[in-house]
Amino acid sequence: MAGRNGRTVRDLRRANRTAVLQRLYFDGPLSRFELGPATGLSSGSVSNVVADLVADGLVEEAGSVDSDGGRPRTLLRVAPHSGHMIGVDVGETRVRVELFDLNLTELARVERPLAQQGYDVEVIVGHIRDGIDEVLATEGASPELLLGVGVGVPGIVEHTDDRGAVVHGQTIGWDAVPLEELLRSGCRLPDSVRYFIDNGAKTLGQAEMWFGAGRGADNAVVVLFGSGVGACLVTAEVEHGRAVEWGHLTVRVRGRRCRCGALGCLEAYAGAESLLARWREEGGRPAEGLDEESALTAMLAAAYPPEGTEPDPVALAVLEETAEYLGAGLSDLINLFQPARILIGGWAGLQLGARFLPAVRRYATTYALRHPAEQVTIDLGRLGPDAVTVGAAILPLADFFNRGGRRAEPATEDRLPAWRTALEERSPR
C-alpha cells in the first residue's frame, strides 16, 4: 500500500536498510544505540532492520563497548565477505581488473598491457572477460556473490534502453561501441550480475569523494591527468558526479591537432601524450621502445636530475609550459563551477606529483577570477594508481546500498502482475 507521498511499505523498509548499511559502512562499527541518532530511526526500527540484515548475512558483530552503568553494547559492522565487486579500468596503457570484498579490500588483480594492440574493441573485451575469470579463480570466489562489475572507460558513455551502455570514444576510435552488450555476450557470468559502465574520470571522482581527498566536500572537481585529460564535477545537485569533456575545451585557436581531430584542445597541450610529443619535437631523446609511462619517467629524470647534474633545459621548458596550460584549464573549471576543491589524479598526475603542483596552482589562480580562486584548494588525489578501478567497483556497491542491500533480480520479459496478464489474454484482439 502506498502512503500519501507515494512511498510504499516496501520503499520504507528499503530506505531504512540503506540508512543502516551506509552508516555502518562509513562510520562503523556502531552499536544499535548509536545507530538511532546516526540514522534518525527509532530504536524499534533499528532493531528490526539490524535483525533483517544479520539474518541476510550482511551485518555481523564486531566486539562490544562498555555502556554508562549498564550491560556492554554489542558493536556491529558490515560483513566484508558477504559480497564481492569487480572493478575494471580500461586505461591508456593497460586494462586492470581487480576483485574486492565489500570493504573494498583488494583480493586479486590482473593487468593486461595495451602497448601494441591499442584500443581494438575485441582485444579490450577479451582482456576484461579473461581478467574477470582469472581474478575469480585466483580467489576461488563464487560469481553468485558478485554485486556487479564496474568498468571505467575513456569517452562519453550513453545508457540506452535496448543496448545498455554505449561508448562514444572519439579519441580512441570508438564510435557508438555497445560495450555492455559485448561484455554480456562474451563474459561467463550469471544473468543476475549487472555491468556498470561509466567514464573513467567519473569513477576516479567517485573514489576520491568516497574515500580520498574529496571526502566531506559538497562541491569538487576531480581531474584525470593521463595520456589525455578529463574531469568529474561533483556538486550537491550532481551527488554522484558527472563526467565533463574538459580536455576538449579550446585553449588555442588553430592550435595543435588533438587526438579527437579538432585543433587547439587542452588535451593537445596538457596530456602526457602531447607533453612527450612536444619534448621530442624540441629535441628531447627518450630511449627507444619505452611505453608512455616509462617515457614520462625519463623526461622527469632529465628535467630534475640528481644534485650536481645539469637539467635538460628543453624538458624543463616543456614541463613549465604544460603546467601553464593545465593551470589555465583549471581556471576555466574554477570560473565555471566555483569548486571548493580540485583534485588531480591519473597516472601522469601522480608521476608529476608535488614537484609539478606549485606551478599549476600559481597559473590556475593567475588566470581565474579572484574570488572563486581564493575559495578553492588544488591538491593531488590520495588513492594512487588504483583509484579508477576502486571507483569502478564503487558503482555496483552504491547500487547495492540504494536497493537496501538486495541483490539485483535477473531481468524478465514479463513483469506484469498476474491479474493484468490474465485480463489481457482474455481481451479481444
C-alpha atoms as one frame of an Amber mdcrd trajectory, in Angstrom:
protein
   0.000   0.000   0.000   1.292   3.484  -0.908   1.200   6.392   1.510   0.297
   9.978   0.723   3.779  10.694  -0.541   3.609   7.705  -2.910   6.016   5.579
  -0.864   5.059   2.006  -0.115   5.931  -0.031   2.980   8.496  -1.809   0.816
  10.075   1.537  -0.117  10.258   2.487   3.557  11.927  -0.781   4.512  14.449
  -0.412   1.712  15.246   3.157   2.772  15.719   2.050   6.398  18.036  -0.795
   5.365  20.010   1.627   3.174  20.390   4.111   6.037  21.672   1.467   8.471
  24.015  -0.152   5.951  25.555   3.165   4.920  26.126   4.341   8.479  27.740
   1.039   9.437  29.833   1.111   6.281  31.186   4.640   6.611  31.172   5.111
  10.402  31.106   1.588  11.884  31.488  -0.391  13.936  28.497   1.100  15.785
  26.108  -0.175  18.427  22.347  -0.319  17.962  22.124   2.571  20.435  24.413
   4.717  18.254  22.600   3.791  15.042  19.411   5.528  16.216  20.673   9.135
  16.188  23.027   8.380  13.276  20.138   7.295  11.024  17.184   9.158  12.542
  15.341   5.860  13.077  13.556   4.776  16.242  15.162   2.116  18.434  12.458
  -0.337  17.369  13.124   0.297  13.671  16.874  -0.059  14.204  16.384  -3.406
  15.972  14.132  -4.717  13.205  16.433  -3.602  10.407  19.552  -4.953  12.119
  17.814  -8.298  12.699  16.965  -8.492   8.974  20.496  -7.572   7.898  22.061
 -10.081  10.290  19.700 -12.779   9.005  20.762 -11.902   5.439  24.433 -12.255
   6.423  25.183  -8.600   5.609  25.864  -7.412   9.160  27.901  -9.129  11.871
  29.036  -8.492  15.436  32.379  -6.748  15.912  33.049  -6.850  19.657  31.484
  -4.706  22.378  31.977  -1.478  24.329  31.100  -0.548  27.883  27.945   1.469
  28.423  27.188   4.002  31.154  26.448   1.705  34.069  24.649  -0.921  32.013
  25.456  -4.024  30.039  28.171  -3.763  27.359  26.828  -2.724  23.978  27.439
  -5.014  21.014  29.154  -3.355  18.059  28.019  -4.097  14.522  29.724  -3.824
  11.140  29.066  -4.706   7.522  30.269  -8.269   6.913  33.152  -7.816   4.434
  32.871 -11.254   2.795  29.108 -11.129   2.234  29.619  -9.775  -1.275  32.262
  -9.073  -3.897  32.682  -6.406  -6.576  34.884  -6.299  -9.659  36.379  -3.021
 -10.846  37.839  -2.605 -14.337  39.986   0.281 -15.577  40.234   0.465 -19.367
  43.244   2.739 -19.185  45.560   4.274 -21.725  48.397   1.785 -21.276  46.682
  -1.272 -19.758  43.429  -2.927 -18.735  43.345  -3.516 -14.983  40.809  -5.896
 -13.391  40.505  -6.149  -9.596  38.315  -8.190  -7.271  37.270  -6.550  -3.989
  35.346  -7.618  -0.923  32.579  -5.437   0.490  35.145  -3.324   2.395  36.967
  -2.653  -0.894  39.930  -4.729   0.215  41.702  -5.962  -2.915  41.514  -9.764
  -3.185  43.033 -10.327  -6.636  44.174  -8.340  -9.673  45.124  -8.862 -13.303
  46.750  -6.367 -15.701  46.970  -6.604 -19.480  49.204  -4.111 -21.370  47.796
  -2.292 -24.396  51.061  -1.077 -25.915  50.748  -2.950 -29.211  47.048  -3.644
 -29.709  45.767  -0.174 -28.809  42.019   0.172 -28.316  40.798  -2.663 -30.531
  37.338  -3.395 -29.124  37.643  -7.179 -29.394  41.013  -7.099 -27.611  39.617
  -4.928 -24.796  36.557  -7.152 -24.334  38.800 -10.213 -24.327  41.080  -8.699
 -21.673  38.084  -7.858 -19.463  36.493 -11.298 -19.904  39.720 -13.170 -19.199
  40.577 -10.843 -16.314  37.214 -11.476 -14.644  37.681 -15.233 -14.975  41.222
 -15.036 -13.594  40.508 -12.900 -10.509  37.533 -15.073  -9.572  39.621 -18.237
  -9.993  42.559 -16.771  -8.042  40.387 -16.082  -5.017  38.093 -19.070  -5.519
  35.198 -16.610  -5.422  31.688 -17.602  -6.418  30.199 -15.495  -9.249  26.886
 -15.645  -7.360  28.420 -13.412  -4.656  29.207 -10.664  -7.153  27.219  -7.462
  -6.671  28.277  -6.353 -10.123  31.136  -5.419 -12.444  32.070  -1.740 -12.704
  34.023  -0.552 -15.756  35.723   2.831 -16.233  36.355   3.769 -19.887  37.566
   6.789 -21.888  34.893   8.786 -23.692  31.202   9.586 -23.324  29.005   6.769
 -22.019  25.386   6.727 -23.157  22.966   4.487 -21.238  20.331   3.130 -23.622
  17.247   1.003 -23.028  17.900  -1.524 -25.782  21.705  -1.904 -25.872  22.799
  -0.939 -22.368  25.916   1.235 -22.042  27.218   2.538 -25.389  30.647   4.226
 -25.512  31.442   7.181 -27.777  35.238   7.382 -27.539  36.334   9.701 -30.325
  39.961   9.934 -29.169  40.350   6.134 -29.136  38.400   5.386 -32.309  35.257
   4.017 -30.634  32.080   5.088 -32.425  28.941   4.015 -30.521  30.522   0.791
 -29.226  27.854  -1.312 -27.400  30.316  -2.307 -24.685  27.759  -3.657 -22.208
  26.167  -5.832 -24.880  29.599  -7.160 -25.914  30.589  -7.908 -22.324  27.323
  -9.641 -21.540  27.664 -11.914 -24.577  31.375 -12.554 -24.012  31.682 -12.959
 -20.224  30.692 -16.138 -18.448  28.769 -14.637 -15.531  25.217 -15.291 -14.254
  22.490 -13.112 -15.773  21.892 -11.609 -12.319  25.334  -9.922 -12.343  24.960
  -6.383 -13.654  27.528  -4.277 -15.513  28.027  -0.640 -14.506  29.946   1.225
 -17.198  30.948   4.879 -16.925  33.607   7.407 -17.846  36.961   6.794 -16.125
  37.169  10.361 -14.815  33.799   9.842 -13.124  34.886   6.600 -11.455  38.081
   8.343 -10.283  35.920  11.138  -8.878  33.616   8.632  -7.176  36.578   7.001
  -5.420  38.165  10.266  -4.263  34.834  11.605  -2.982  34.005   8.431  -1.031
  37.409   7.557   0.377  40.053  10.042  -0.746  40.883  13.719  -0.679  37.351
  14.759  -1.662  35.582  13.219   1.319  33.417  15.763   3.110  33.326  18.244
   0.196  29.964  19.147  -1.341  31.479  20.796  -4.410  34.627  19.459  -6.046
  36.267  18.765  -9.395  38.408  15.644  -9.772  40.833  15.748 -12.709  42.124
  12.666 -14.511  45.558  13.502 -15.972  46.887  10.658 -18.095  47.652  10.396
 -21.811  44.770  12.832 -22.148  42.848  14.798 -19.555  39.295  14.611 -18.240
  37.336  15.769 -15.219  34.450  14.817 -12.960  32.229  17.522 -11.464  30.597
  16.781  -8.088  28.041  19.212  -6.653  25.043  18.996  -4.339  22.873  18.743
  -7.471  25.089  16.061  -9.059  25.791  13.937  -5.986  27.480  11.030  -7.754
  29.389  13.215 -10.182  29.176  13.989 -13.873  31.994  13.473 -16.344  32.797
  16.596 -18.358  34.891  16.561 -21.534  37.192  19.207 -20.101  40.154  18.023
 -22.180  38.405  19.224 -25.324  37.944  22.846 -24.362  39.639  25.017 -26.963
  42.664  26.748 -25.412  44.332  27.932 -28.622  42.582  28.879 -31.850  44.131
  26.995 -34.796  46.477  25.298 -32.353  47.910  21.776 -32.212  45.756  18.951
 -33.530  44.194  16.898 -30.743  43.607  13.141 -30.760  39.904  13.902 -31.262
  40.716  15.607 -34.601  39.985  19.197 -33.532  42.566  21.968 -33.260  43.728
  23.640 -30.043  42.136  21.374 -27.398  43.527  21.468 -23.878  44.404  17.772
 -24.245  46.701  18.649 -27.150  48.848  20.642 -24.710  48.250  19.215 -21.225
  48.021  15.429 -21.699  51.060  13.209 -21.220  50.961  12.124 -24.870  51.250
  15.707 -26.123  53.783  16.592 -23.425  56.116  13.842 -24.644  55.469  14.726
 -28.299  56.458  18.347 -27.679  59.624  17.232 -25.869  60.612  15.125 -28.883
  59.803  17.962 -31.287  62.110  20.274 -29.338  64.979  17.782 -29.399  64.264
  15.548 -26.388  65.539  11.988 -26.759  63.738   9.378 -24.647  65.071   5.849
 -25.141  63.505   3.875 -27.971  60.806   1.344 -27.182  59.609   2.908 -23.936
  55.913   2.903 -23.157  54.284   6.213 -22.295  54.633   5.892 -18.526  58.344
   4.983 -18.769  58.970   7.818 -21.248  57.406  10.341 -18.860  59.586   8.981
 -16.061  62.639   9.524 -18.295  61.544  13.079 -19.079  61.129  13.907 -15.394
  64.562  12.440 -14.655  66.040  14.653 -17.388  64.298  17.774 -16.102  65.028
  17.104 -12.431  68.361  15.189 -12.292  70.340  14.397  -9.136  72.088  17.309
  -7.467  75.262  18.268  -9.313  73.878  17.291 -12.756  72.667  19.876 -15.261
  68.935  19.585 -16.037  67.682  19.208 -19.592  66.525  22.773 -20.425  64.119
  21.547 -23.115  62.387  19.114 -20.751  62.121  21.842 -18.098  60.664  24.332
 -20.584  58.059  21.855 -21.873  57.026  20.927 -18.329  56.668  24.587 -17.392
  54.542  25.241 -20.479  52.391  22.188 -19.668  51.899  23.472 -16.112  50.683
  26.782 -17.530  48.220  25.134 -19.904  46.965  22.838 -17.168  46.631  25.746
 -14.742  44.761  27.785 -17.353  42.427  24.830 -17.919  41.796  24.579 -14.179
  40.986  28.283 -14.099  38.107  27.599 -16.504  36.756  24.992 -14.065  37.160
  27.464 -11.181  35.311  30.227 -13.015  32.536  27.960 -14.288  31.810  25.862
 -11.203  33.422  27.609  -8.171  34.511  24.290  -6.598  35.764  24.091  -3.018
  38.412  21.542  -4.056  40.197  20.467  -7.209  41.927  17.095  -7.006  44.414
  15.843  -9.593  44.730  12.100 -10.191  45.584   9.738 -13.018  48.950   8.083
 -13.626  50.579  11.165 -15.195  49.252  13.483 -12.485  50.655  11.175  -9.828
  54.032  10.928 -11.577  54.365  14.700 -11.912  53.189  14.948  -8.328  54.167
  17.543  -5.770  57.051  18.875  -7.889  54.607  19.997 -10.586  51.769  21.164
  -8.348  53.046  24.599  -7.163  53.367  25.849 -10.754  49.896  24.517 -11.645
  48.394  26.266  -8.605  50.160  29.511  -9.477  48.883  29.577 -13.058  45.349
  28.481 -12.065  44.958  31.361  -9.605  46.573  33.813 -12.040  44.083  33.051
 -14.810  40.970  32.584 -12.644  38.680  35.245 -11.217  39.996  36.385  -7.854
  37.058  35.498  -5.583  36.497  31.841  -6.654  40.276  31.342  -6.850  40.590
  32.382  -3.204  37.998  29.782  -2.153  39.471  26.700  -3.873  42.247  24.314
  -2.852  44.184  22.355  -5.501  45.781  19.098  -4.373  46.720  15.630  -5.544
  44.294  12.746  -5.122  45.109  10.289  -2.342  44.124   6.925  -3.768  47.029
   6.316  -6.126  47.036   4.461  -9.445  44.148   2.148  -8.482  41.657   4.989
  -7.995  39.785   4.410 -11.286  39.441   0.693 -10.524  38.266   1.361  -6.967
  35.774   3.913  -8.290  34.508   1.411 -10.854  33.933  -1.135  -8.072  32.022
   1.509  -6.091  29.378   1.701  -8.857  27.830  -1.718  -8.056  28.399  -1.124
  -4.336  26.444   2.150  -4.435  23.639   0.437  -6.339  23.599  -2.351  -3.744
  23.220   0.191  -0.947  20.475   2.057  -2.822  18.495  -1.177  -3.023  18.795
  -1.703   0.706  21.347  -4.496   0.398  19.223  -6.533  -2.000  20.887  -8.144
  -4.991  19.574  -7.324  -8.451  16.988  -9.694  -9.845  17.516 -11.136 -13.331
  15.587  -9.226 -15.947  12.444 -10.937 -17.188  10.444 -10.167 -20.290   7.072
 -10.186 -18.488   6.839  -8.078 -15.333   3.071  -7.519 -15.429   1.008  -8.617
 -12.405  -0.711 -11.958 -12.898  -4.206 -10.432 -12.852  -3.329  -7.975 -15.606
  -1.757 -10.686 -17.746  -4.892 -12.821 -17.387  -7.165  -9.939 -18.415  -5.024
  -9.062 -21.419  -5.062 -12.671 -22.568  -8.894 -12.635 -22.475  -9.339  -9.295
 -24.236 -10.303  -9.375 -27.948  -7.507  -8.600 -30.378
